[in-house]
């Protein structure tokens, strides 16, 4: 899907911004002759603009000879005088995900769970059979240390189309998950200086860095994202951030804050930003958010992502994009390292990406997760939870925040929920330092739960928490037991 970054405040109308973006893609060779453009409705829905806006852009391209139409089929790229050579395309690989670990609670709103029931097993199995029959000799050879070329080329195309990132396949390093790649980065960048992490944030990153011997510097956030003033005070040399959708607060880093972060990195030659784009595929509202790496002009940003949220955690396939000067160092210092992902899985995944199966799967899962989010919110309203707090973080990701309006201890609410068979997490569990929040905040991940489970789950929460909010009840003390539905 095409993803131009649109500016509603620019002097150019939106249709012209779309038209100019597609024209550049065609002239640069990213859109190839004969390639079909997204339908007007699909692109309009993706960019959150009107269908007429996209139609005007397409009509301008048609008038200038950049595209042509076929009745009832859509718009296609017209051949130009100069074309860029096609990137080599090749096969791919991973095995179907293992069954998810069963939670002891009937309704577990864990943030590390994703839907695996809708994984396209039949498509995956067909691609695996193709790989076995067509890549037989390649499967028995050691894959390239950075990942098989076919998968790296497919990742590059995906990053260009969906994240606005233009890189070369040689800059991609495929590895067995974000944890392994983070450890590699620590070895590559060195232990000197501090390594900054968001606080609150994804605690596993902090623990991995601590185990490797890094000096971890927790950095607070505000409404614009990670505070660059606190980053400067910390003296850190490397910072790990989730700018497109912070976990767990859901903050999207503002453009001024992104520019300030890039300036910080550019002030010294050994400063780097690790951009973790862990769930960028699941944005439900608003226009697509550009990746921080796409704004980097000084080779300071290392882009990191995995297929854990988008496909399944058990696939254990992640990748990072290293700046040109770092990939040269990587090849010099890590040339003896073998690939940690089996070539069979890499070839299968490459074909899955190349043939559009991944894009179709993401569109389907985006709809499914959006329905689950809406079902959770409707069930919470019906159970009366909104009388005690409010939800936040609906725009993206697979979890919500419930901000409680009364000073009830988080731990007491979590414990009461668990006794009622509902698993929720306190925001404080994601903090390194004591959280600076006005009241208790609970985190609810809805990736695995079925929409039909939302009503009984919210009713159980309401029954378990009602004693905390009853008139005359001491704050943080349950005054009575309630029967559960």
Secondary structure, DSSP 4 states (H G I P E B T S, - for coil): -------TTSSS-HHHHHHHHHHHHHHHTSSPTTPBPPPHHHHHHHHT--HHHHHHHHHHHHHTTSEEEETTTEEEEPP-SS-PPPPP----BPPPPPPPPPPSSSEE--TT----TTS-HHHHHHHHHHHHHHSHHHHTSPPPTT--HHHHHHHHHHHHHHH-----GGGEEEESSHHHHHHHHHHHH-SSSEEEEESSS-HHHHHHHHHHT-EEEEE-EETTEE-HHHHHHHTEEEEEE--SS-TTT-PPPPHHHHHHHHHHHHTSTT-EEEEE-TTTT-B-SSSPPPPGGGG-SSS-EEEEEESTTTT-GGG--EEEE--HHHHHHHHHHSTTPPPSS-HHHHHHHHHHHHTTHHHHHHHHHHHHHHHHHHHHHHHHHHHTGGGTEEEE--SBSSEEEEEESS---HHHHHHHHHHTTEE-EEGGGG-SS----SS-EEEEE-SSS-HHHHHHHHHHHHHHHHHHHSTTPPTT---S-----
